Amino acid sequence: MLRKWEQGDSATVALWEKLNSWVYDGFNQTYRSIGVDFDKTYYESQTYLLGKDVIEEGLGKGVFYRKDDGSVWIDLTEEGLDQKLVLRADGTSVYITQDLGTTDLKFEDYHSDKSLWVVGNEQDYHFAVLFAILRRLGRPYANGLYHLSYGMVDLPSGKMKSREGTVVDADDLIQEMVDTAETRTRELGKIEDFNGEEARQLYHMLAMGALKYFLLKVDPKKRMLFNPQESIDFQGHTGPFVQYTHARVCSVLRKAEQMGVALDGPLTPVELAPIEQQLVYLLSQFPQRLAEAATDYAPSYLAQYAFDLAKTYNQFYGELSILSEPDKARLQTRVSLSKTVAETISKAMGLLGIEVPTKM
């Protein structure tokens, strides 16, 4: 069938297009649900021929060699790898063929200094081979390629365990998270004054925040156990704790505006309490923490920062009067601090792909 497809056989191509349409419709539905979108999508069906051109180029350069059966290989034993098939004897492509073509095309489109491949650790060997081949071919971008490898996520047994016992459908996991978010939120009475649609949006926002934060707060290389109940805890090191803190800050800001306090009012120098100093220092650290997260390819740094900021704000909220502060200069300072905290939490969580509510 692959040979027929590569030859453009009409019946095979028609069947392939029908099956693909079902798959992409399903993908898109899930992507919308978790708030994921893409600037550009490359299809292997459109890049495998480019990969075959790369194979021909490599044969001409002596990078690849052809065996007696017609298959094409590369010997990477000098790099501590094995001999690798790059084109089958019947001329059909393999994954590495397609990736060679796609990588060339991406560089032509973006001329990037660095290109990150975010793929699970079961593909570590594949990417070691791909990058080694591209270095052998002398590609100018080869040294800027990086595989951001992540460990597998285990789930506790129970409703979310699939019939096969090994794989869980993403849509089932999302729905389970939404149901859990609704149950926990109702138990805590955090949806007063919400109409039906607002409540549904909040449950989904909390569910996705809990799921993404729980995954991103851990070093990506580590294998981890995802616990839905633990992830939707409004008091622990969780997404909903940070989300709830943002909603709390927004509530303070709304009340300040109702009192006639300008959120961007002029500040008069005042002596800061220790917790205020701590909050100011933490806010000043955001650019550095962001730069470190980018340099180390570590979203967990941002997750930890958002949690630290939320935790410190809650201490500030508990220790000091904000809106009942009689001194106008201190009142303005604390409102301005609150506004900056809300903005910074929103930015940090937004970079993790997590929305934050303005009320709960």
C-alpha positions as CSV (number, residue, x, y, z in Angstrom):
1,M,0.0,0.0,0.0
2,L,2.9,2.4,0.8
3,R,4.3,1.7,-2.7
4,K,0.9,2.3,-4.3
5,W,0.5,5.5,-2.2
6,E,3.9,6.8,-3.3
7,Q,3.1,6.0,-6.9
8,G,-0.2,8.0,-6.6
9,D,-2.6,5.1,-7.0
10,S,-6.0,6.9,-6.9
11,A,-7.9,4.3,-4.8
12,T,-5.1,4.1,-2.2
13,V,-4.7,7.9,-2.1
14,A,-8.5,8.4,-1.7
15,L,-8.7,5.9,1.2
16,W,-5.7,7.6,2.8
17,E,-7.3,11.1,2.5
18,K,-10.6,9.8,4.1
19,L,-8.7,8.2,7.0
20,N,-6.6,11.3,7.5
21,S,-9.6,13.6,7.5
22,W,-11.0,11.6,10.4
23,V,-7.7,11.7,12.3
24,Y,-7.2,15.5,11.8
25,D,-10.7,16.3,12.8
26,G,-10.1,14.4,16.0
27,F,-6.7,16.0,16.6
28,N,-8.2,19.5,16.1
29,Q,-11.0,18.9,18.5
30,T,-8.5,17.8,21.2
31,Y,-6.1,20.7,20.5
32,R,-9.0,23.2,20.8
33,S,-10.0,21.7,24.1
34,I,-6.5,22.0,25.6
35,G,-5.8,25.4,24.1
36,V,-3.1,24.4,21.7
37,D,-2.5,25.9,18.2
38,F,0.3,25.8,15.7
39,D,1.8,28.5,13.5
40,K,2.6,25.9,10.8
41,T,2.0,22.2,10.2
42,Y,4.4,20.1,8.1
43,Y,3.0,16.9,6.6
44,E,5.3,13.9,6.1
45,S,3.3,13.2,2.9
46,Q,4.7,16.5,1.6
47,T,8.2,16.2,2.8
48,Y,9.2,12.6,2.2
49,L,10.3,13.4,-1.4
50,L,12.5,16.1,-0.1
51,G,14.0,13.5,2.2
52,K,14.7,11.3,-0.8
53,D,16.5,14.2,-2.4
54,V,18.7,14.4,0.7
55,I,19.5,10.7,0.4
56,E,20.6,11.2,-3.2
57,E,22.8,14.1,-2.2
58,G,24.3,12.0,0.6
59,L,25.0,9.1,-1.7
60,G,26.9,11.5,-4.0
61,K,28.9,12.8,-1.0
62,G,29.7,9.3,0.3
63,V,27.7,10.0,3.5
64,F,25.4,7.0,2.7
65,Y,26.0,3.7,1.0
66,R,23.8,1.3,-0.9
67,K,23.6,-2.4,-0.1
68,D,23.3,-5.1,-2.7
69,D,19.5,-5.3,-2.2
70,G,19.2,-1.6,-3.1
71,S,18.5,-0.3,0.4
72,V,20.5,2.8,1.6
73,W,22.3,3.0,4.9
74,I,24.7,5.1,7.0
75,D,27.4,3.8,9.3
76,L,27.3,5.9,12.5
77,T,29.5,3.6,14.7
78,E,32.1,6.4,15.1
79,E,29.4,8.4,16.9
80,G,28.7,5.5,19.2
81,L,25.5,4.6,17.2
82,D,24.8,1.8,14.8
83,Q,24.3,1.4,11.1
84,K,21.0,3.0,10.2
85,L,18.6,2.3,7.3
86,V,17.6,5.5,5.6
87,L,15.8,4.2,2.5
88,R,14.2,0.7,2.0
89,A,15.2,-1.6,-0.8
90,D,11.9,-1.0,-2.7
91,G,12.6,2.8,-2.6
92,T,10.0,3.7,0.0
93,S,10.9,6.1,2.8
94,V,11.3,5.5,6.5
95,Y,10.8,8.0,9.4
96,I,14.4,9.3,9.2
97,T,13.9,10.0,5.5
98,Q,10.9,12.2,6.2
99,D,12.6,13.9,9.1
100,L,15.6,14.8,6.9
101,G,13.3,16.5,4.4
102,T,11.2,18.3,7.0
103,T,14.3,19.6,8.9
104,D,15.7,21.1,5.7
105,L,12.3,22.7,4.8
106,K,11.9,24.2,8.3
107,F,15.4,25.8,8.0
108,E,14.5,27.2,4.6
109,D,11.3,28.7,6.1
110,Y,12.7,30.1,9.3
111,H,16.5,30.2,9.1
112,S,16.6,29.5,12.9
113,D,19.8,29.3,14.9
114,K,18.2,26.8,17.2
115,S,15.4,24.2,16.6
116,L,13.9,22.3,19.5
117,W,12.2,18.9,19.0
118,V,9.7,18.2,21.9
119,V,9.3,14.5,21.7
120,G,9.1,11.7,24.3
121,N,12.2,9.8,25.4
122,E,11.4,6.7,23.5
123,Q,12.7,8.6,20.5
124,D,16.1,9.5,22.0
125,Y,18.0,7.2,19.7
126,H,16.1,8.4,16.6
127,F,17.0,12.0,17.2
128,A,20.6,11.1,18.0
129,V,20.8,9.5,14.6
130,L,19.0,12.3,12.8
131,F,21.3,15.0,14.2
132,A,24.4,12.9,13.5
133,I,23.3,12.5,9.8
134,L,22.7,16.2,9.4
135,R,26.2,17.0,10.9
136,R,27.7,14.5,8.4
137,L,25.8,16.2,5.6
138,G,27.3,19.5,6.7
139,R,24.1,21.3,7.3
140,P,24.7,24.8,8.7
141,Y,21.9,24.4,11.3
142,A,23.0,21.0,12.5
143,N,24.7,22.1,15.7
144,G,21.6,24.1,16.7
145,L,19.3,21.1,16.9
146,Y,18.1,20.0,20.3
147,H,15.8,17.2,21.4
148,L,13.8,18.2,24.4
149,S,13.2,14.7,25.6
150,Y,10.5,14.1,28.2
151,G,9.6,11.1,30.3
152,M,6.4,9.2,30.3
153,V,3.4,10.0,32.5
154,D,1.8,7.3,34.5
155,L,-1.7,7.4,35.8
156,P,-3.2,5.8,38.9
157,S,-5.6,2.9,38.1
158,G,-9.3,3.7,38.2
159,K,-11.7,5.3,35.9
160,M,-9.0,6.9,33.8
161,K,-7.3,3.6,33.1
162,S,-8.0,2.4,29.6
163,R,-9.4,-1.0,28.7
164,E,-6.0,-2.0,27.5
165,G,-4.5,-0.9,30.8
166,T,-1.6,1.0,29.1
167,V,-2.8,4.0,27.2
168,V,-5.3,6.7,28.2
169,D,-7.3,8.7,25.6
170,A,-6.5,12.4,25.9
171,D,-10.2,13.3,25.6
172,D,-11.1,11.0,28.4
173,L,-8.4,12.5,30.6
174,I,-9.6,16.0,29.9
175,Q,-13.2,15.2,30.7
176,E,-12.1,13.4,33.9
177,M,-10.2,16.6,34.9
178,V,-13.2,18.9,34.1
179,D,-15.4,16.6,36.2
180,T,-12.9,16.7,39.1
181,A,-12.6,20.4,38.9
182,E,-16.4,20.9,39.1
183,T,-16.6,18.6,42.1
184,R,-13.8,20.3,44.0
185,T,-15.0,23.8,43.1
186,R,-18.6,23.1,44.2
187,E,-17.4,21.6,47.4
188,L,-15.4,24.7,48.2
189,G,-18.2,27.1,47.2
190,K,-16.0,29.1,44.8
191,I,-18.7,29.6,42.1
192,E,-21.1,31.9,43.8
193,D,-22.6,34.5,41.4
194,F,-21.6,32.4,38.4
195,N,-24.2,31.6,35.8
196,G,-24.1,28.2,34.0
197,E,-21.8,29.1,31.1
198,E,-19.4,31.0,33.4
199,A,-19.2,28.0,35.7
200,R,-18.5,25.7,32.8
201,Q,-15.7,27.9,31.5
202,L,-14.2,28.1,35.0
203,Y,-14.3,24.3,35.4
204,H,-12.5,23.9,32.1
205,M,-9.9,26.6,32.9
206,L,-9.2,25.0,36.3
207,A,-9.0,21.5,34.8
208,M,-6.5,22.6,32.1
209,G,-4.5,24.7,34.6
210,A,-4.3,21.7,37.0
211,L,-3.3,19.3,34.2
212,K,-0.7,21.5,32.5
213,Y,0.8,22.8,35.7
214,F,1.2,19.4,37.3
215,L,3.0,18.2,34.2
216,L,5.2,21.3,33.7
217,K,6.3,21.8,37.3
218,V,8.3,18.6,37.0
219,D,11.7,18.3,35.2
220,P,10.7,17.0,31.7
221,K,13.1,14.1,31.7
222,K,11.6,12.5,34.8
223,R,9.0,9.8,34.6
224,M,6.1,10.9,36.8
225,L,2.8,9.8,38.3
226,F,-0.1,12.2,37.5
227,N,-2.7,12.3,40.2
228,P,-5.9,14.1,39.2
229,Q,-7.1,14.7,42.8
230,E,-3.8,16.1,44.0
231,S,-3.5,18.3,40.9
232,I,-6.8,20.1,41.7
233,D,-5.9,21.3,45.2
234,F,-6.5,24.9,46.0
235,Q,-3.9,24.9,48.8
236,G,-0.9,22.9,47.4
237,H,1.8,23.4,44.8
238,T,-0.8,23.3,42.0
239,G,-2.2,25.3,39.1
240,P,-5.5,26.0,40.8
241,F,-3.7,27.5,43.8
242,V,-1.9,30.0,41.5
243,Q,-5.2,30.6,39.6
244,Y,-7.1,31.2,42.7
245,T,-4.5,33.6,44.0
246,H,-4.8,35.6,40.7
247,A,-8.6,35.7,41.2
248,R,-8.1,36.9,44.7
249,V,-5.7,39.8,43.6
250,C,-8.2,40.8,40.9
251,S,-11.0,41.0,43.5
252,V,-8.8,43.3,45.6
253,L,-8.2,45.5,42.5
254,R,-11.9,45.7,41.7
255,K,-12.7,46.8,45.2
256,A,-9.9,49.4,45.0
257,E,-11.4,50.9,41.9
258,Q,-14.8,51.0,43.6
259,M,-13.2,52.9,46.4
260,G,-11.8,55.4,43.9
261,V,-8.2,54.2,44.2
262,A,-6.3,54.5,40.9
263,L,-4.6,51.3,40.0
264,D,-1.8,53.3,38.3
265,G,-1.8,56.2,40.8
266,P,1.4,58.1,41.6
267,L,3.5,56.5,44.3
268,T,5.0,58.3,47.3
269,P,8.0,56.7,49.0
270,V,7.0,54.7,52.0
271,E,8.8,52.3,54.3
272,L,8.0,48.8,53.2
273,A,7.2,46.0,55.6
274,P,9.4,42.9,55.3
275,I,6.8,40.9,53.4
276,E,6.4,43.9,51.0
277,Q,10.1,43.9,50.4
278,Q,10.0,40.2,49.7
279,L,7.2,40.7,47.2
280,V,9.0,43.5,45.4
281,Y,12.2,41.5,45.2
282,L,10.4,38.5,43.8
283,L,8.7,40.6,41.2
284,S,12.1,42.0,40.2
285,Q,13.3,38.4,39.6
286,F,10.8,37.6,36.9
287,P,13.0,38.6,33.9
288,Q,15.9,36.6,35.2
289,R,13.8,33.5,36.0
290,L,12.3,33.7,32.5
291,A,15.7,33.9,30.9
292,E,16.9,30.9,32.9
293,A,13.9,28.9,31.9
294,A,14.6,29.6,28.3
295,T,18.3,28.9,28.5
296,D,17.8,25.6,30.3
297,Y,14.6,24.6,28.3
298,A,12.9,24.3,31.7
299,P,9.2,25.3,32.0
300,S,9.4,24.0,35.6
301,Y,11.4,27.2,36.5
302,L,8.4,29.3,35.5
303,A,5.9,27.1,37.3
304,Q,8.0,27.3,40.5
305,Y,8.2,31.1,40.1
306,A,4.5,31.5,39.7
307,F,3.9,29.4,42.8
308,D,6.5,31.3,44.8
309,L,4.9,34.6,43.8
310,A,1.3,33.4,44.6
311,K,2.5,32.0,48.0
312,T,4.2,35.3,48.9
313,Y,1.2,37.4,47.9
314,N,-1.0,35.3,50.1
315,Q,1.4,36.0,53.0
316,F,1.3,39.7,52.1
317,Y,-2.6,39.5,52.0
318,G,-2.7,37.8,55.4
319,E,-0.2,40.0,57.2
320,L,-1.1,43.5,56.0
321,S,-4.2,45.6,55.5
322,I,-4.6,46.6,51.9
323,L,-7.9,48.3,51.3
324,S,-8.4,49.2,55.0
325,E,-5.0,50.9,55.3
326,P,-5.6,54.4,56.6
327,D,-2.4,55.9,55.2
328,K,-3.1,56.8,51.5
329,A,0.5,56.5,50.4
330,R,0.7,52.9,51.8
331,L,-2.7,52.1,50.4
332,Q,-1.6,53.2,46.9
333,T,1.7,51.2,47.2
334,R,-0.1,48.0,48.2
335,V,-2.7,48.4,45.4
336,S,0.1,49.0,42.9
337,L,2.0,46.0,44.2
338,S,-1.2,43.9,43.8
339,K,-1.7,45.0,40.2
340,T,1.9,44.1,39.3
341,V,1.5,40.7,41.0
342,A,-1.6,40.0,39.0
343,E,0.1,41.0,35.7
344,T,3.2,38.9,36.5
345,I,1.2,35.8,37.5
346,S,-0.8,36.1,34.3
347,K,2.3,36.4,32.2
348,A,4.1,33.5,33.8
349,M,1.1,31.2,33.6
350,G,0.4,32.4,30.1
351,L,3.8,31.3,29.0
352,L,3.0,27.8,30.3
353,G,-0.2,27.9,28.3
354,I,-2.4,28.3,31.4
355,E,-5.3,30.8,31.6
356,V,-6.0,32.5,35.0
357,P,-9.5,33.5,36.1
358,T,-10.3,37.1,37.2
359,K,-12.9,35.9,39.7
360,M,-13.9,32.8,41.7
